């Protein structure tokens, strides 16, 4: 099942999760803007990484580190 979160550069990453559809996440984003006074330009809805909570699927730092470690191991085996 896909999950979505709301990310904020000013807030340092994921500030709200999980949402189970992009529409649900966008509704929560709008609530954060109108009720909580968050900056609309700072908030983005992104799909979450399936393996690492609070990380975006398309930019998961933990997955990137794991891939780097695998690449380093492959280089050492040659």
SELUM-827503 format. One record per residue (C-alpha): residue in one letter; x, y negated, z negated. Coordinates in steps of 0.1 Angstrom, whole numbers, padded with zeros to 4 digits, always signed. Layout:
REM SELUM-827503
aXYZ;...
//
This chain:
REM SELUM-827503
x+0000+0000+0000;x+0013-0034+0009;x+0017-0060-0018;x+0022-0098-0014;x+0036-0124-0036;x+0039-0162-0038;x+0074-0175-0036;x+0088-0209-0047;x+0122-0223-0040;x+0119-0247-0069;x+0106-0219-0091;x+0135-0196-0082;x+0117-0169-0063;x+0085-0149-0068;x+0061-0168-0091;x+0030-0148-0087;x+0023-0111-0077;x+0008-0087-0069;x-0018-0096-0043;x-0031-0068-0021;x-0038-0088+0011;x-0024-0119+0027;x-0058-0135+0023;x-0058-0129-0015;x-0023-0143-0017;x-0032-0173+0003;x-0062-0179-0019;x-0040-0178-0050;x-0015-0201-0033;x-0043-0226-0027;x-0054-0223-0064;x-0018-0230-0075;x-0018-0261-0053;x-0052-0275-0062;x-0055-0265-0098;x-0019-0263-0111;x-0006-0291-0089;x+0022-0271-0072;x+0039-0285-0041;x+0022-0270-0010;x+0055-0272+0010;x+0073-0252-0017;x+0050-0222-0019;x+0050-0194+0007;x+0032-0161+0009;x+0055-0131+0017;x+0052-0094+0017;x+0069-0077-0012;x+0097-0051-0009;x+0082-0016-0016;x+0112-0006-0037;x+0121-0038-0056;x+0094-0058-0075;x+0095-0095-0070;x+0117-0093-0039;x+0105-0103-0004;x+0104-0074+0021;x+0122-0094+0048;x+0150-0106+0025;x+0154-0082-0004;x+0187-0089-0020;x+0189-0055-0037;x+0183-0036-0004;x+0209-0058+0013;x+0234-0049-0014;x+0227-0012-0011;x+0232-0014+0027;x+0265-0032+0022;x+0276-0005-0003;x+0267+0022+0023;x+0286+0004+0050;x+0317+0001+0027;x+0315+0039+0019;x+0312+0047+0056;x+0343+0026+0064;x+0363+0044+0037;x+0354+0078+0051;x+0368+0071+0085;
//
